[in-house]
Amino acid sequence: MATKQRTRICTHIKVNGLPCGSPALRGEVFCYFHQRMIRGVPTPPNSRIHPIAILEDEASIQASLMEIINALVRNHIDVGRARLILRALYIAARNSRRANFQPYYSRVVTEVPEYPAAPPSGPFALAAIQAEALAYINTPQEEESEDERLNAYFNKPAETQQRKPPVRAKKAARARRPRTAAKRDERQRPQQPCRWKRARKSASPSRVGSGTC
């Protein structure tokens, strides 16, 4: 009767002296986490995103922080770049309470849709796009002959010219115009003093009679 094979335990000992206790990888002495932190694990080739930038939960943020500290201690990155990464990790730690990367398994897609091919990239990408566009341009039309131009010119319909209104219509429109402009001109015209006032200013009060303007 075959007995159940015993599962190996991770041999890593934590800082507080306690063993890890997680199951070890097959053929290894560490679990996945400590194998990744101590010895490293293979990553997919041509991966678009760096493993440090995968911030799914609080544990991944702590793992990325450990990677940055290790790179600084070993002098693998400069201080300026480390400062930017630490600022990004701080933002991720603040948003970790609201972010949720554990979706409902019933709603998870199982197939990737087929998207159209991406446009070409590289130094000759623009030339390739222009060549493809020129392939769909129609051939230029043939030039018209002299007879066709003359026939098109003489057979063109005559343009209707707008007639000017007669003089009588202009006078009638001017007569119907409201007299507000004339009244406005009369108000703006300066009023001349009456003759009686002019005479009173020039003559003495004894000779001025009781005249009216």
C-alpha positions as CSV (number, residue, x, y, z in Angstrom):
1,M,0.0,0.0,0.0
2,A,1.5,3.3,-1.1
3,T,1.9,5.9,1.6
4,K,1.4,9.6,1.1
5,Q,4.7,11.4,0.3
6,R,5.7,13.9,3.0
7,T,5.6,17.5,1.9
8,R,8.9,19.4,2.4
9,I,8.8,22.6,4.5
10,C,10.6,25.8,3.7
11,T,13.9,25.9,5.6
12,H,14.0,29.7,5.8
13,I,14.2,31.0,9.4
14,K,12.7,34.5,10.0
15,V,14.3,37.3,11.9
16,N,12.4,36.4,15.1
17,G,13.8,32.9,15.0
18,L,10.7,31.1,13.8
19,P,10.7,28.8,10.7
20,C,8.7,29.8,7.7
21,G,6.5,26.7,7.7
22,S,5.3,27.2,4.1
23,P,5.5,24.2,1.7
24,A,8.7,24.3,-0.3
25,L,8.9,24.1,-4.1
26,R,9.5,20.8,-5.8
27,G,13.2,20.1,-5.7
28,E,13.9,23.2,-3.7
29,V,14.4,24.0,0.0
30,F,12.5,27.3,0.0
31,C,8.9,28.3,-0.6
32,Y,8.0,30.4,-3.6
33,F,8.3,33.7,-1.7
34,H,11.7,33.0,-0.2
35,Q,12.9,31.4,-3.4
36,R,12.0,34.5,-5.2
37,M,13.6,36.8,-2.7
38,I,16.8,34.8,-2.0
39,R,17.6,32.9,-5.2
40,G,15.1,34.3,-7.7
41,V,12.5,32.6,-9.9
42,P,12.3,32.5,-13.7
43,T,10.0,35.2,-15.2
44,P,8.1,35.0,-18.5
45,P,10.4,36.1,-21.4
46,N,9.8,39.5,-23.0
47,S,7.5,40.5,-20.1
48,R,6.0,43.9,-20.6
49,I,6.0,44.8,-16.9
50,H,8.8,44.5,-14.4
51,P,8.0,42.2,-11.4
52,I,8.6,45.0,-9.0
53,A,5.8,47.0,-10.6
54,I,3.2,44.3,-10.0
55,L,1.5,45.8,-7.0
56,E,-1.6,43.7,-6.3
57,D,-1.9,43.8,-2.6
58,E,0.0,44.8,0.6
59,A,2.3,41.8,0.4
60,S,3.4,42.7,-3.2
61,I,4.1,46.3,-2.0
62,Q,6.3,45.0,0.8
63,A,8.1,42.7,-1.6
64,S,8.8,45.6,-4.0
65,L,10.1,47.7,-1.1
66,M,12.5,44.9,-0.2
67,E,13.8,44.8,-3.8
68,I,14.4,48.6,-3.7
69,I,16.2,48.4,-0.4
70,N,18.4,45.5,-1.7
71,A,19.2,47.4,-4.9
72,L,20.2,50.5,-2.9
73,V,22.4,48.5,-0.5
74,R,24.1,46.8,-3.4
75,N,24.4,50.1,-5.3
76,H,22.5,48.8,-8.3
77,I,20.3,51.9,-8.8
78,D,20.9,55.6,-8.1
79,V,19.3,57.5,-5.3
80,G,17.1,59.7,-7.6
81,R,15.4,56.7,-9.2
82,A,15.0,55.0,-5.9
83,R,13.3,58.1,-4.5
84,L,10.8,58.1,-7.4
85,I,10.0,54.4,-6.9
86,L,9.6,54.8,-3.2
87,R,7.1,57.7,-3.8
88,A,5.2,55.4,-6.2
89,L,5.1,52.7,-3.5
90,Y,3.8,55.2,-1.0
91,I,0.9,56.0,-3.3
92,A,0.2,52.3,-3.9
93,A,0.2,51.7,-0.1
94,R,-2.4,54.4,0.3
95,N,-4.6,53.0,-2.4
96,S,-4.3,49.4,-1.4
97,R,-7.3,49.6,0.9
98,R,-9.6,50.7,-2.0
99,A,-8.0,48.5,-4.7
100,N,-9.4,44.9,-5.1
101,F,-7.7,42.4,-7.4
102,Q,-9.8,39.5,-6.3
103,P,-12.7,39.3,-8.7
104,Y,-15.6,37.0,-8.7
105,Y,-14.5,33.7,-10.4
106,S,-17.9,33.4,-12.2
107,R,-17.3,36.7,-14.0
108,V,-13.6,36.1,-15.0
109,V,-13.1,35.7,-18.8
110,T,-11.4,32.5,-19.9
111,E,-10.4,33.6,-23.5
112,V,-8.5,36.6,-24.7
113,P,-10.4,38.4,-27.6
114,E,-8.7,38.7,-30.9
115,Y,-7.6,42.3,-31.4
116,P,-6.5,43.8,-34.7
117,A,-2.7,43.9,-35.4
118,A,-0.9,46.8,-34.0
119,P,0.5,49.4,-36.4
120,P,4.2,49.0,-37.3
121,S,6.8,50.6,-35.1
122,G,10.3,51.7,-35.8
123,P,12.2,54.2,-37.9
124,F,10.4,53.1,-41.1
125,A,6.9,53.0,-39.6
126,L,5.8,56.4,-41.0
127,A,7.1,55.4,-44.5
128,A,5.2,52.1,-44.4
129,I,1.9,53.8,-43.4
130,Q,2.3,56.4,-46.2
131,A,3.1,53.6,-48.7
132,E,0.0,51.7,-47.7
133,A,-2.1,54.9,-48.0
134,L,-0.8,55.6,-51.5
135,A,-1.7,52.1,-52.6
136,Y,-5.4,53.0,-52.2
137,I,-5.4,56.3,-54.0
138,N,-7.1,56.2,-57.3
139,T,-5.3,56.9,-60.5
140,P,-5.5,60.6,-61.7
141,Q,-8.2,61.5,-64.1
142,E,-7.5,62.2,-67.7
143,E,-7.3,65.9,-68.8
144,E,-10.2,67.4,-70.7
145,S,-9.8,68.2,-74.3
146,E,-10.2,71.7,-75.7
147,D,-13.6,70.9,-77.3
148,E,-14.9,69.6,-74.0
149,R,-13.8,72.8,-72.2
150,L,-15.5,75.0,-74.8
151,N,-18.7,73.0,-74.7
152,A,-18.8,73.2,-70.9
153,Y,-18.2,76.9,-71.0
154,F,-20.8,77.8,-73.6
155,N,-23.4,75.4,-72.3
156,K,-23.1,76.8,-68.8
157,P,-26.5,78.3,-67.6
158,A,-26.6,82.1,-67.5
159,E,-26.3,83.5,-64.0
160,T,-29.2,85.6,-62.9
161,Q,-28.1,89.1,-61.9
162,Q,-29.8,90.9,-59.1
163,R,-31.7,93.9,-60.3
164,K,-31.4,97.2,-58.5
165,P,-34.6,98.7,-57.0
166,P,-36.1,101.7,-59.0
167,V,-35.7,105.3,-57.8
168,R,-39.4,105.5,-56.8
169,A,-39.1,102.6,-54.4
170,K,-36.1,104.3,-52.8
171,K,-38.1,107.5,-52.2
172,A,-41.1,105.6,-50.9
173,A,-38.8,103.7,-48.4
174,R,-37.2,107.0,-47.3
175,A,-40.7,108.5,-46.8
176,R,-41.8,105.5,-44.7
177,R,-38.7,105.8,-42.5
178,P,-39.6,106.8,-38.9
179,R,-38.9,110.3,-37.8
180,T,-37.0,109.4,-34.7
181,A,-33.7,110.3,-36.3
182,A,-35.0,113.8,-37.2
183,K,-36.3,114.3,-33.7
184,R,-33.0,113.1,-32.2
185,D,-31.2,115.7,-34.4
186,E,-33.5,118.5,-33.1
187,R,-32.8,117.6,-29.5
188,Q,-29.0,117.5,-30.1
189,R,-29.0,120.9,-31.9
190,P,-28.0,123.7,-29.6
191,Q,-30.9,126.1,-28.7
192,Q,-30.3,129.7,-29.5
193,P,-31.4,132.4,-26.9
194,C,-34.4,134.4,-27.8
195,R,-34.2,138.0,-29.0
196,W,-35.6,139.5,-25.8
197,K,-32.9,137.9,-23.7
198,R,-30.2,139.1,-26.2
199,A,-31.6,142.6,-26.0
200,R,-31.7,142.5,-22.2
201,K,-28.1,141.6,-22.0
202,S,-27.0,144.3,-24.4
203,A,-29.3,147.2,-23.2
204,S,-29.8,148.7,-19.8
205,P,-32.7,147.6,-17.6
206,S,-34.5,151.0,-17.8
207,R,-34.9,150.8,-21.6
208,V,-36.0,147.1,-21.8
209,G,-39.7,146.7,-22.1
210,S,-41.8,143.8,-21.3
211,G,-41.2,141.9,-24.5
212,T,-41.9,138.2,-25.0
213,C,-39.8,135.6,-26.8
